[in-house]
C-alpha cells in the first residue's frame, strides 16, 4: 500500500502542464480507487469525481486551473493530501479511534502568535492586546508530531499575522518556513493579511509547495480598507500578483458583515477573485468577539441566507472552491468544533486548547500539562465532550454554531465544566447573550425552511438518513 501511495503521488507530481492528460489520469485513479476505497462515503466521492470529469463540471475546470496556473510542487502537495491524509490518514484515524476509544479530529488550527501589523475591527485575536507570548518552535513540533500520530497531514496556521514568523520564531533560528520544510508531507494552510508577502517569500512558498496562503479581503478597496486600514487593499493586490507570478496555490479569506455582505455575495466579486488567481475562498460570518465586539456588524438572518445560497451556487457553478464555515454545515454534518468527526480544535499562542478559533474558552493548556498527548487529553475532557454533546442534540446542519445559533448550549457547557475565557473582554456569554439568542431564533426559522423545503441538499439525503437525521429537501 505504501508503494502504491508513493507511485500515485509521484505520478501526479511529475505530470507536466498537460490539462487533458492530467484530467484523464485523475479519472483513471477515480475508477481504480473505487475498488479499494475504505468506506462507502469515499466510494461516493470518487463516483462523483468521475461523473464530474465526464461532464466537465466547474470542479474539473478548477483542476485544470491548478494544472495550468500552479507550480508542480503544489500538485505534489495536493496529491499527498488526498492520498496520505484523506485516504491512508482516514484509516490511521479509524485505527487510532478504536485503540483510544475516541476518533481524533481531521486537522488542527494553531495560532502561534497574536501579534499583527494591522488592527482590524472585530478580529478575534485583537482583544489579546500587546506583549503576548509566542509559541516556541519546539511547541509547534510537539503539537504537529502528536496529530501526525493520528494520521493527520493537514495543519492550519493562523494568528495574529503568521508571516511575521516566516523567517524566525523568537528563541529559535528557525521559522514557519523551516517548519513546512521539516514536515514536507503535511499541507499548511496559512491565514494571513497578505501585506508582508513579497516576491522572495512567494518564491519560497512555490518551492516548498506545501504552504498555501489564504489572504484576508473584505470586498473591494472601499470595504477592505474600511476594516483593515487605508492602503491595505492595494498591498493585498500586490501580494496576490507576486503569488500568481510564482505560481503559488493561494486563496482568499472573506469576513462578511452587515456592511459588506452584498458586495462579497456578488458574482462580480467572486469572478474578480478567480481573475486574481484565487483557487479557493473561505467565507466567515462576523462573530461578536475580539476587539470591540459589535452586534450591529452581524449579518441578519436574511443577509446570511443570501450569502449561504450564493456560496453554494459558486461551489457547484464556478471554477473555485468556496466554503462558508457556518452555512456549509451541510457538507460536514454540522459543527466541526471540539474535535468532532472530520473536525478540528484550536491551540492559541498562549497554549490554550479551545474547541474552535471563535470559541475562546478552554479547560487545558499545553504548557501546564505533563502528558505526552495534551491534545488527546483535551479531546477527552468534560468540556470538549459537552460541546460535542451539544452538537449531537442539533438536527439542522444549516444552523450548526454554538456561538451564534445555539448560545445557550455553549453557555451550559462553559459553566457546567468550569471552562475559562482565554480572552480579555470576552462578552459573548454575558451582556450579548440575550440578543444572540433572539438572533439565533430568527435564523433557526429560516434555516429550518431551507433544510426541509428547498430541496437544495437532496444529494445529502442518504448520508444523513444513515445517521438518523431528517433527510433534507
N, C-alpha and C positions, 0 to 999 in steps of 0.2 A: 504493500500500500504506500509506503514511503517513497518507493521508486516511481510509482505511478504519479504521485503528487508532484514529485520533482520534475518529471517529464512534462506534465501539464503546464506547470509554471514556466518552465524554460521555453516550451513551445510558444506560449503566448507572448513572453517577453522578447523572444528573438524574431518574431514575425515583423516584417517591415511594414511601412505605412501603406499597405495594400488593403483598402477597406473591404473589398469583396472577398478576398482570401481570408481575411481576419473573421468576418461575419460567418463565412462558410465553416471555418474552423470552430467557432463558438457553437454553431448549430450541431456540428458533429459531436462536440463534447456534451451538449444537452441531451442528444439522443442516447449516447453511451451512458451518461450519468444517471438516467432514469432507472437503469438496471441495477445500479449499486447504491442508489440514494438511501440514506439512513432512515428516513421517515416518509410517510405519505405526504407531509407538507413539502418536503424537499422535492418529491416527485411532481407535485402540482406546480411548484415554481419552475421546474425545468420544462414541464409541458407548456406552461405559459410563455417561457422564453422561446421555445421552439416555434410556437404559434406566432409570437411577435415578429420573429425573423421571417417567417413565411409571408406575413402580411406587411412587412417593412413598417411597423408602427414607430411612433416617435421615440420609444425607448431604444429601438435599434438605430435610429438616427443619432441618438446620444452616443451609442457605442462607436458609430462612425466618427463622430466628433472627437472622441477620446483618441482614436487611432490617428486621426488626421492632425490634431492640434497639440497632443501631449507628448512629452519626452518618453522614450521607451522604458525608462526606469519606472515610470508610473504604471505602465502596463504590467510590469513585474509585480509591483506592489498590489495592484487590484487583483491580479490572478492569485497572489498569495493570500489576500483577504478572503477571496471566495473559497479557496481550497483549504488553507490552513486554519482559518477562523470559522467560516460559516459551515464548512464540511467536516474536516477532521476535528476542528475545535468543538463542534457541536457534540461529537462522540465523546471527546475528552470531558466536556462539561457534564454529559449524562453519566459517565462513569464516576466522576467526582461526586455528583449529586447522590448516587446510590451509596457510595462509600461514606459520605459525610452526613447523609440524611437531609441535605439541603442543596438544591440545584443552584449553582452560582450564577451571577448575572453575566451578561454577554460582554460588557465593557465597563470601564470606569472613566470618570472625569476627574482630573487633578488640576487644581488651581495653585501652582507653586508660589504665586505672589499676588498681592492686592495692589501693589504699586502700578500706576499708569501715568502716561504722559498727557492724558486727556482727563477731563472731569465732566462726564456725560450725565445728563439728567436721568435719574431713575436707574442707574447702573447698580446691579445687585452687589457688586464689590465696593461700591462707593461709600457705604456707611462705615467701613472699617477705619478710615482715617489714615493719617501718615504714621511712619515709624513702625510699620507692621513687619513681622518676621517673614522669611522666605524659606521654603522647603529646601533642604540640602540635596546635593546630587545623590548622596548615599540613601537618603529617604526615598527619593524618586526610584532609585534602583530597587529598594526593598518593596515598594508598592507594585512596581511592574513585575518583579520576579514572582510575587505572590499570585497575581492574576494570570500570569503565563502558566502557572501551575494548574489553573482551572481549564486551560485550553483557550485563553483569550489572546488575540493578536490585534486588538483594536483599542487604542487609548486616546482619549480626548484631553487636550491641554487648553486650559482657559486661564483666567486671571481676574483682575489686573491685565497688564499687557505683556504676554509671554515673550514677544520678540526682544524685550529688554534683557532677557536671559539667553538669547540665542548664542552669543559667543562665550559667555561665562556666567556661572552661578556663584554668588558670593560664598567664599570658603572653599572653592574648588577652582581648578584651572580649566574645567570642562563646562560646557553649556548644553542647552537643549539640542543644538546641532550634533554634539557628540553623543547625546543620549539616543537620538534617532539612528546614528551610525552604529551604535553598540547593539541596538535591538532592530536589526535591519529586516527582520521578518515580521515586524509589527507596524501597522499603519497608524500614524499620529495625525489626528485632526486637530488643528490649532485655530482657536478663535482669537482674532486679532483686529485691532482698528486699522491696521494696514499702513499707518503713517510712517513706520520705521522700515518698511520693506523697500530696499533699493535693488538695483540691478545685481550687485555682487551677492546679496542674500538670496535673491531669486535664483541665481545660477547655482548656488549651493543646494537649494531645495530641489532643483531639477536633477542634480547629480545624485542626491540621496534617494529621491523617488518615493520615499515613504512618509513625507510630510506634506499635508495639503492644508493650506490656509483658508479659513472661512472669514472673509473680510466684512466688517460691520458697515452697513449702509442703510439709511432710513428713508430712501426715496431719491429724489433728485438733489441738486445743490441746496435749494432752499430748506428742505426738510432735514437733510443730513447736517448741515452747518448749524441749524437751529438747535439741534440736540447735542452736537459734538463740538461745535466751535467753528468760527469763521475760517475758511480755507481748507477744512478737513476734506471736503468732497473732492477738491482738486488733487489733494495728496493721495486719496484713495484711487482716483483715476490713474495717477502716476504709478502706484503700486500694481494695479491690475495690468497696466501696459507692460511693466517690467516682467511680471509673471507670465504674461502671454508671449512675450518675445522669447523668454527662456523655456517656453513650453511646459510650464508647471500646471498640474491639475489643481485648480482652485475654485472656490465658490463664494457665495455671499451669505451673510448673516443679517437678517432683517427683523427689527423690532417694530411691531405695528401698535399704534396708539389711536386714541380718538381723534388725533390731529393729522395723522399721515396715512390712515388706513385706506383712503380712497386712492391715493397715489400708488401705494405698494400693491394694491389689488387690481391695478390696471394692466391690460395686455401690453401697453406701451412700456411699462416698467420692466416686466419680465423679459420682453423682447430685447430691451436695452441690456439687461444682464447677460443674455445669451450673446449679443453682439460684442460685449466687453470681454467675453471669454469664460464666463462662469459656467461650470459644469453642474453645479447644484446650488440650491438656495434653501437655507434653513429659516423658517419663519417662527418668531417668538412673540407671543402676545405680551404686552406690557403688564407686569405684575407689580402691585404697590409695595415693593420692598426697596432696599438700597438707600441711596441718597435722596432725602426729601420725598418720601412716597406720596403719590398724588392720585387719589381715586378718579379724579376727573380725566386723567390720561388713559384710563382703562377703556378699551373698546366696549361699546354697548352690545347687547345680545344680537341686534340686527346687523351691526358692523362686523362682529365676529362671524356671523353667518355668511356674509358676503365673502370675507377672506377665506373661510372654510371651503366654500363652493369654488372659488377661483383657484385655490392651490390644488384642489383635486382635479379640476379641469386641466390645469397646466401639467400635472403629473402624468396624465394619460394622453395629453394632446400637444406637448411641446418637447423639443429635444433637450430637456434639462430635468434633473431630478429635483423635485420640490417636496418638502415635508414641513408640516406645521406641527410643532411639538405639543399643541393642545388638540387641534382639530383633525390631526391624522391619527387619533387614538384608535380608529377602526382598524388600522394596519397592525397594531400591536396588542389588540385586545385590552385597550385602556391604558392606565398609568403604568409607567415602567420604572418608577422610583423605588428605592429601598431594596434593590436587587431582585425585583420581580422577574419572572421568566422573560428572557430576551432583554432584560432591563439593565439598570446601572446603579451606581452610587457615586457620591462626590466626596473628595478629600480637599479641604481648604488649605490655604497657606499656613494656617496655624496647626494643621494636623487633625482638625476635627473631621469626623466621618459623618456625613449628612446623607439623608435619603435622596436628595437631588440638589441641583445648584440653586434653586429658588427656595427650597425648604430649609431655611438656615437654622435648624435645630439639631442637636447632637447629644448622644449619651456616651460617646467614645472618642478618644484622641490617640493617634498613633504614637505620640511622644510619651504618653503616660502608660502605655501597655507594654508589658514584657513579652507578650506572646509573639511567636514567630508568624502567626496568622491573624494580625489585627483586623483585617477586613472581614475575614470569615467570622470572627468573634462578634463584630458589629452586625453582620447579617443575621446571626443567631440571637441577637439581643431582643428583649421585650419591646423596645421602641420600634425597631425595624419590623418585627412581627406584627405590631399593632398597625403600622402603616399598610402592610400587605393584607391584613385582615380587613382594613377599610377598603382596599381595592377589591377584594373578593365580594364585598357587600354591594358593589355597584353593578348595574345591569345595562348601562348605556355607555359604550366606549367613546361617544362623542362628547361626553361630559366626564372626563377622566380625573381631573385635577383636584387634589385635596386642599389646595390653597384657594383657588377661585371658584371651584364647582361644589366642593364639599368641605368648607372650612370648619364646620362643626366636628367632622370626623378627625381632622388634623388636631383641633383643639383638645379633643378627648385623648388622642394618642400622646400628645406632648405632656398634658397634665397628669395622666394616669401613670406614665412611665418616668416622670421626673426629668425629661429631656430639657436641656438648657438652650437658650438662644445663643447663637455664635456671633451675633452681630449687634453692635450698639444701635439703638433706635429701631429695633425690630418691633413693629407695631401691628403686625398682621392679625394677631390673635387678641388684641385688646381694643384700642379705640376704633379700629377699622372693621372689627369683626361683624357687628350687626349689619352694616351696609354691604359687606361682602356676601352675607347670607341672602340679602334681598336681591343682589345682582345674580347670585347663583340660581335662585328660583326662576328668574326671568330666562336665563339660558337653559335651565332644565326643561322648561316647557317647550322651547323651540327645538332643542336637541332631540327630545322625545319624538316630535313630529318628523324630524329629518331621518331618524334612525328607523322608525317603524312604517313610515308612509312614503318616503321619497323613492325608494327602490334603487337609489344610487349604489348601495352597498350589497346588492343581492349576491354578487360573486363571493361574498364572505359568509353566506348563509351556512354552508356545510361546516366550515371551520368553527363557527360559533355554536351551532346546534350540537356539535360533538361534545362541547363542554357544558351543555345545558343552558346556554344563553338563548334569549329570544332571537330567532333569525331576523336579520334586517330586511326591510322592504316588505 
